[in-house]
Amino acid sequence: MIGWVLLTREAVARADQALSSQEKGVLDEVGFLAVHEGFANRFFPGTSVLQTRLRYALFVPWLIHQVCRDGTDDLARKLQKAETDLAKQLLDGLKQREDLDGTGIIGSRVWPMPAAQPPSLTYWSALSAWGLLRRRADGSTSARADALRQLARAYATRSVRLTDDDGQSIDARASDPFVALPPTPIAVGRRGVPIDFQLSADERQFMRKRLLGIRRPGVAAPSLLARLVETSEGLDAETPWASQIARVADDDDRAALDLAEKAAAMGCVGRAIYATLVEHLRTKDGLPSAGLWDDRLRECVAEFGPAAERLDIDDLRRMLPRLPTDLLAVLSATKDWLATPGKPVDSLFDPYSRAEHARKTLRARLPDREAARKRRAEWLAEEHPDASPLHYRWRNVRRLMTDLLT
């Protein structure tokens, strides 16, 4: 039996954190994604690696309004169906434009089944961070389940169907968890009618205003994302620390970008070190070894080692104070190893083993335990995700910005 569960805000936050740590095949064995999350949340609040297209930030509240207008029963099931129907509308829209791969459509690969992570879950934190959800007196916003119930009750209890110039119920708006939205396009929610991700002029203006209002967490300064939207810069940048982005950033973010670049390089080297250590331990265990990762580690060190070695760990700790102690030990040991050419990589076994065990316990591969040996026996060097620098969600952010600015 398949059920649909309304998640609490805490559950949604935990799910978002776990999902955003799954970097499309990159496994976070020793905790480098804590650095990724820290800088990504600073530069691009509300984003996640699961977000694909900007118009979803409007599709979600539009669909929730439609679902809630239809009654107060089975709200979650109705929203699930509406989001699944939206995937079909988007697939049909892309087919009309001769774009058959479904890029950016949440649920395209499993349709007509519902997506495991629907748009309303993927984008809910963005709706809050980007100002599409109304703030309560205490500064909080509604959880998804609360928003459904609140809006459905508002529609059900209104006595007169008064509407404003946008066609939205005035009575419903009084209890609307969302701010005033652009008019819902006629095609939204109409089965068999194609739709696409192209923003209308009104939608573009609305989303631009929302993104311009995003502040850096904990301070009043505009976020880097807001500055990029304001200047329309960055669409051709390959990395978030590219020169055209650094020019837009203020002094604090420019320093953070410089630190983030070095930390990204350290992430690449560290990931290669981890895989090399596992491969060496497999050899000690008497298991076949492909011998791939020693060469890959040398390549990573040659390309990214100089930047990684310049990482100031004290500055990093001050900027990201919640980094785990075990991860900081890994970073420090790796930096010392890079500064000592010829030092065997196996000298890093202890800090990497402790960090992995702290994260994964019985699923860890590096510790000298029977459970770890079994995990190493299942590990294949050629199938382990390649080592790459941290990207801080830049590819997703650039896609969202492209939707807004082009």
C-alpha positions as CSV (number, residue, x, y, z in Angstrom):
1,M,0.0,0.0,0.0
2,I,1.4,3.4,-1.0
3,G,0.6,6.4,1.2
4,W,1.3,10.1,1.1
5,V,2.5,11.8,4.2
6,L,2.2,15.4,5.1
7,L,5.6,16.4,6.4
8,T,6.3,18.7,9.3
9,R,8.6,21.7,8.7
10,E,11.4,19.9,10.6
11,A,11.0,16.8,8.5
12,V,11.1,18.8,5.3
13,A,14.2,20.5,6.5
14,R,15.9,17.2,7.3
15,A,14.9,15.8,3.9
16,D,16.2,18.8,2.1
17,Q,19.5,18.7,4.0
18,A,19.9,15.0,3.2
19,L,18.9,15.3,-0.4
20,S,21.1,18.3,-1.1
21,S,24.0,16.2,0.1
22,Q,23.5,13.7,-2.7
23,E,25.5,15.5,-5.4
24,K,24.3,13.4,-8.4
25,G,26.6,10.5,-7.7
26,V,29.2,12.2,-5.4
27,L,29.3,10.5,-2.0
28,D,30.1,12.6,1.0
29,E,32.3,10.1,2.8
30,V,34.2,12.3,5.2
31,G,32.1,15.5,5.3
32,F,33.3,17.8,2.6
33,L,29.8,18.7,1.7
34,A,29.5,20.6,5.0
35,V,31.8,23.1,3.3
36,H,29.7,23.0,0.2
37,E,26.5,23.6,2.1
38,G,28.0,26.5,4.2
39,F,29.2,28.5,1.2
40,A,26.2,27.7,-1.0
41,N,23.8,28.8,1.7
42,R,25.7,32.0,2.1
43,F,26.0,32.9,-1.6
44,F,22.7,31.5,-2.9
45,P,20.1,31.3,-0.1
46,G,17.1,29.0,-0.7
47,T,18.7,27.0,-3.4
48,S,19.3,23.3,-3.5
49,V,21.0,20.8,-5.9
50,L,17.5,19.4,-6.8
51,Q,16.1,22.7,-8.2
52,T,16.0,22.8,-11.9
53,R,13.9,25.7,-13.3
54,L,12.8,29.0,-11.8
55,R,9.1,28.8,-12.9
56,Y,8.6,26.0,-10.4
57,A,8.6,28.7,-7.7
58,L,5.4,29.9,-9.2
59,F,3.9,26.5,-10.3
60,V,3.9,25.3,-6.7
61,P,1.8,28.1,-5.1
62,W,-0.5,28.2,-8.2
63,L,-1.2,24.4,-7.9
64,I,-1.7,24.7,-4.1
65,H,-4.3,27.4,-4.7
66,Q,-6.1,25.2,-7.3
67,V,-6.1,22.2,-5.0
68,C,-7.4,24.2,-2.0
69,R,-10.2,25.8,-4.0
70,D,-11.5,22.3,-4.7
71,G,-12.2,21.4,-1.1
72,T,-10.6,20.4,2.2
73,D,-10.3,16.6,1.8
74,D,-7.3,14.6,0.6
75,L,-5.2,17.7,0.1
76,A,-1.9,16.0,-0.1
77,R,-3.2,13.3,-2.6
78,K,-4.7,16.1,-4.7
79,L,-1.5,18.0,-4.7
80,Q,0.5,14.9,-5.7
81,K,-1.9,14.4,-8.6
82,A,-1.7,18.0,-9.7
83,E,2.1,17.9,-9.7
84,T,2.1,14.7,-11.7
85,D,-0.2,16.2,-14.2
86,L,2.0,19.3,-14.4
87,A,5.0,17.0,-15.4
88,K,2.9,15.7,-18.3
89,Q,2.0,19.2,-19.3
90,L,5.6,20.2,-19.3
91,L,6.6,17.1,-21.2
92,D,4.0,18.0,-23.9
93,G,5.2,21.6,-24.0
94,L,8.8,20.6,-24.5
95,K,7.8,18.1,-27.3
96,Q,6.2,21.0,-29.1
97,R,9.5,22.8,-29.0
98,E,11.4,19.7,-30.2
99,D,13.2,19.3,-26.9
100,L,12.6,15.7,-26.1
101,D,14.9,15.0,-23.2
102,G,12.7,16.6,-20.6
103,T,15.6,18.6,-19.0
104,G,14.4,20.3,-15.9
105,I,11.1,18.5,-15.6
106,I,10.7,17.1,-12.1
107,G,9.2,13.6,-12.4
108,S,9.8,13.3,-16.2
109,R,11.6,9.9,-15.8
110,V,8.9,8.3,-13.7
111,W,5.7,9.8,-15.2
112,P,2.9,8.7,-15.0
113,M,4.0,7.8,-11.5
114,P,4.4,10.7,-9.0
115,A,7.9,12.0,-8.4
116,A,9.6,10.8,-5.2
117,Q,10.6,14.4,-4.5
118,P,7.9,16.6,-6.0
119,P,8.3,20.3,-6.8
120,S,6.4,21.4,-3.6
121,L,9.0,19.6,-1.5
122,T,12.0,20.6,-3.6
123,Y,11.1,24.3,-3.7
124,W,9.5,24.8,-0.3
125,S,12.6,26.2,1.4
126,A,13.1,28.5,-1.6
127,L,9.6,29.8,-1.3
128,S,10.4,30.9,2.2
129,A,13.9,32.2,1.5
130,W,12.8,34.1,-1.6
131,G,9.8,35.8,0.0
132,L,7.0,34.0,-1.7
133,L,5.7,32.7,1.7
134,R,4.3,35.3,4.0
135,R,6.2,35.9,7.3
136,R,4.4,35.5,10.6
137,A,4.9,37.9,13.4
138,D,7.8,35.8,14.7
139,G,9.5,35.7,11.3
140,S,8.6,32.1,10.5
141,T,6.7,30.8,7.5
142,S,4.1,28.1,7.0
143,A,5.1,24.5,6.6
144,R,3.7,22.8,3.4
145,A,1.0,20.8,5.3
146,D,0.0,23.9,7.3
147,A,-0.2,26.0,4.1
148,L,-2.6,23.5,2.5
149,R,-4.9,23.3,5.5
150,Q,-4.9,27.0,6.1
151,L,-5.7,28.0,2.5
152,A,-8.3,25.2,2.1
153,R,-10.1,26.5,5.2
154,A,-10.0,30.0,3.9
155,Y,-11.6,29.0,0.6
156,A,-14.2,26.8,2.3
157,T,-15.4,29.4,4.8
158,R,-15.6,32.5,2.7
159,S,-19.2,33.6,2.3
160,V,-18.9,35.8,-0.8
161,R,-16.6,35.1,-3.7
162,L,-15.1,38.6,-4.0
163,T,-12.1,38.8,-6.3
164,D,-9.5,41.4,-7.0
165,D,-8.1,42.6,-10.4
166,D,-6.0,39.4,-10.7
167,G,-9.0,37.2,-10.2
168,Q,-7.8,36.0,-6.7
169,S,-10.3,35.7,-3.9
170,I,-10.1,38.6,-1.5
171,D,-11.4,36.4,1.3
172,A,-8.8,33.8,0.6
173,R,-6.0,36.3,0.4
174,A,-6.6,37.3,4.0
175,S,-5.5,33.9,5.1
176,D,-3.2,33.2,2.2
177,P,0.2,31.8,3.2
178,F,1.6,33.2,0.0
179,V,2.2,36.8,-1.0
180,A,0.2,38.2,-3.9
181,L,1.3,36.2,-6.9
182,P,1.2,36.9,-10.6
183,P,-2.1,35.7,-12.2
184,T,-2.2,31.9,-12.7
185,P,-1.9,31.1,-16.4
186,I,-5.0,29.5,-17.9
187,A,-3.0,26.4,-18.9
188,V,-1.8,25.6,-15.4
189,G,-3.8,22.5,-14.1
190,R,-5.5,21.8,-17.4
191,R,-4.8,18.3,-18.5
192,G,-3.8,17.9,-22.1
193,V,-2.8,21.5,-22.4
194,P,1.0,22.0,-23.0
195,I,3.0,24.4,-20.8
196,D,6.6,25.3,-20.5
197,F,9.1,27.1,-18.3
198,Q,9.1,30.4,-20.1
199,L,8.3,33.3,-17.7
200,S,5.8,35.9,-18.7
201,A,6.7,39.6,-18.4
202,D,4.7,39.8,-15.1
203,E,6.2,36.6,-13.8
204,R,9.7,37.8,-14.6
205,Q,9.2,41.1,-12.9
206,F,7.7,39.4,-9.8
207,M,10.5,36.9,-9.5
208,R,13.2,39.5,-10.1
209,K,11.8,41.6,-7.2
210,R,11.7,38.6,-4.9
211,L,15.3,37.5,-5.7
212,L,16.6,41.1,-5.4
213,G,15.2,41.0,-1.8
214,I,17.3,38.0,-0.7
215,R,19.7,38.9,2.1
216,R,22.9,37.2,3.1
217,P,22.0,34.9,6.1
218,G,22.3,36.7,9.4
219,V,23.0,40.2,8.0
220,A,21.2,43.0,6.1
221,A,23.6,43.0,3.1
222,P,22.2,41.7,-0.2
223,S,23.1,38.2,-1.0
224,L,25.5,37.4,-3.9
225,L,22.5,36.0,-5.7
226,A,20.6,39.3,-5.4
227,R,23.6,41.2,-6.7
228,L,23.9,38.9,-9.7
229,V,20.3,39.3,-10.5
230,E,20.5,43.1,-10.2
231,T,23.5,43.3,-12.6
232,S,22.5,40.4,-14.9
233,E,26.0,39.1,-14.5
234,G,27.3,35.5,-14.3
235,L,25.4,33.6,-16.9
236,D,28.6,32.7,-18.8
237,A,30.7,32.0,-15.7
238,E,31.9,28.5,-15.2
239,T,32.6,28.9,-11.4
240,P,31.1,31.2,-8.8
241,W,34.5,32.7,-8.1
242,A,35.0,33.8,-11.8
243,S,36.2,37.3,-12.3
244,Q,32.9,38.7,-13.5
245,I,31.2,37.5,-10.4
246,A,33.9,38.7,-8.0
247,R,33.5,42.2,-9.5
248,V,29.8,42.2,-8.5
249,A,30.4,40.9,-5.0
250,D,31.0,43.2,-2.0
251,D,34.2,43.0,-0.1
252,D,33.0,40.4,2.4
253,D,31.6,38.1,-0.3
254,R,34.7,38.6,-2.4
255,A,36.8,37.3,0.5
256,A,34.4,34.4,0.9
257,L,34.6,33.5,-2.8
258,D,38.4,33.4,-2.6
259,L,38.2,31.1,0.4
260,A,35.5,29.0,-1.3
261,E,37.7,28.5,-4.3
262,K,40.5,27.1,-2.2
263,A,38.1,25.0,-0.2
264,A,36.6,23.6,-3.5
265,A,40.1,22.5,-4.6
266,M,40.6,20.9,-1.2
267,G,37.4,19.0,-1.7
268,C,38.6,17.5,-4.9
269,V,42.0,16.5,-3.5
270,G,40.3,15.1,-0.4
271,R,37.8,13.0,-2.3
272,A,40.7,11.5,-4.4
273,I,42.6,10.8,-1.2
274,Y,39.7,8.9,0.3
275,A,39.3,6.7,-2.8
276,T,43.0,6.0,-2.9
277,L,43.0,5.0,0.8
278,V,40.2,2.5,0.2
279,E,42.0,1.1,-2.8
280,H,45.2,0.6,-0.8
281,L,43.3,-1.1,2.0
282,R,41.7,-3.5,-0.5
283,T,45.2,-4.5,-1.5
284,K,46.1,-5.1,2.1
285,D,42.9,-7.2,2.5
286,G,44.1,-9.4,-0.4
287,L,41.4,-8.2,-2.7
288,P,42.0,-7.4,-6.4
289,S,42.9,-3.7,-7.1
290,A,42.4,-1.8,-10.3
291,G,45.1,0.6,-9.4
292,L,43.2,3.6,-10.7
293,W,43.2,6.0,-7.9
294,D,46.9,6.6,-7.3
295,D,47.1,8.1,-10.8
296,R,43.9,10.0,-10.3
297,L,45.2,11.4,-7.1
298,R,48.4,12.6,-8.7
299,E,46.2,14.4,-11.4
300,C,44.1,16.1,-8.7
301,V,47.1,17.2,-6.8
302,A,48.8,18.6,-9.9
303,E,45.7,20.6,-10.9
304,F,44.1,21.6,-7.5
305,G,46.9,21.0,-5.0
306,P,48.4,24.5,-5.1
307,A,45.0,26.1,-4.4
308,A,44.1,23.6,-1.7
309,E,47.4,24.2,0.0
310,R,46.7,27.9,0.3
311,L,43.4,27.2,2.2
312,D,43.5,29.1,5.5
313,I,41.7,26.6,7.8
314,D,41.3,29.2,10.6
315,D,39.6,31.6,8.2
316,L,37.4,28.8,7.0
317,R,36.4,27.8,10.6
318,R,35.6,31.4,11.4
319,M,33.4,31.8,8.3
320,L,31.7,28.4,8.7
321,P,31.7,27.9,12.5
322,R,29.6,24.7,12.4
323,L,32.1,22.6,10.5
324,P,32.6,19.2,12.3
325,T,35.8,18.9,14.3
326,D,36.7,15.6,12.4
327,L,36.4,17.4,9.1
328,L,38.7,20.2,10.2
329,A,41.2,17.6,11.3
330,V,41.0,16.1,7.8
331,L,41.5,19.5,6.2
332,S,44.5,20.3,8.4
333,A,46.2,16.9,7.8
334,T,45.6,17.1,4.0
335,K,47.1,20.6,3.9
336,D,50.2,19.4,5.8
337,W,50.4,16.4,3.4
338,L,50.3,18.6,0.4
339,A,53.1,20.7,1.8
340,T,55.3,17.6,2.2
341,P,56.0,16.2,-1.3
342,G,56.7,12.5,-1.3
343,K,54.9,11.8,2.0
344,P,52.9,8.6,1.6
345,V,49.1,9.1,1.3
346,D,48.6,6.3,3.8
347,S,49.8,8.7,6.5
348,L,46.3,10.3,6.2
349,F,44.6,7.1,7.1
350,D,43.8,8.0,10.8
351,P,42.1,11.4,10.3
352,Y,40.1,10.2,7.2
353,S,39.1,7.0,9.0
354,R,37.9,8.9,12.1
355,A,35.9,11.4,10.0
356,E,34.3,8.6,7.9
357,H,33.4,6.6,11.0
358,A,31.9,9.6,12.7
359,R,29.6,10.1,9.6
360,K,28.8,6.5,8.6
361,T,29.6,4.3,11.6
362,L,29.0,0.7,10.4
363,R,28.8,1.8,6.8
364,A,32.4,3.2,6.8
365,R,35.1,1.6,4.7
366,L,38.3,2.8,6.2
367,P,38.3,1.6,9.9
368,D,40.1,-1.5,10.9
369,R,36.9,-3.4,11.6
370,E,35.2,-6.5,10.1
371,A,32.2,-4.4,8.9
372,A,34.6,-2.0,7.1
373,R,36.4,-4.9,5.4
374,K,33.0,-6.2,4.1
375,R,32.2,-2.7,2.8
376,R,35.6,-2.5,1.1
377,A,35.0,-5.9,-0.5
378,E,31.9,-4.5,-2.2
379,W,33.7,-1.3,-3.4
380,L,34.8,-1.0,-7.0
381,A,37.4,1.6,-8.0
382,E,36.0,2.1,-11.5
383,E,32.5,2.7,-10.2
384,H,33.4,5.2,-7.4
385,P,32.3,8.7,-8.4
386,D,35.2,10.8,-9.8
387,A,36.8,13.4,-7.6
388,S,35.8,16.9,-8.4
389,P,35.9,20.4,-6.8
390,L,32.9,21.6,-4.8
391,H,30.6,23.7,-6.9
392,Y,28.3,25.3,-4.4
393,R,25.2,24.7,-6.5
394,W,26.5,27.1,-9.1
395,R,25.2,25.0,-12.1
396,N,21.7,25.1,-10.7
397,V,21.9,28.8,-9.8
398,R,23.1,29.6,-13.3
399,R,20.1,27.8,-14.8
400,L,17.7,29.6,-12.5
401,M,19.3,32.9,-13.4
402,T,19.1,32.1,-17.1
403,D,15.4,31.5,-16.8
404,L,15.0,34.9,-15.2
405,L,17.3,37.0,-17.4
406,T,16.9,35.5,-20.9
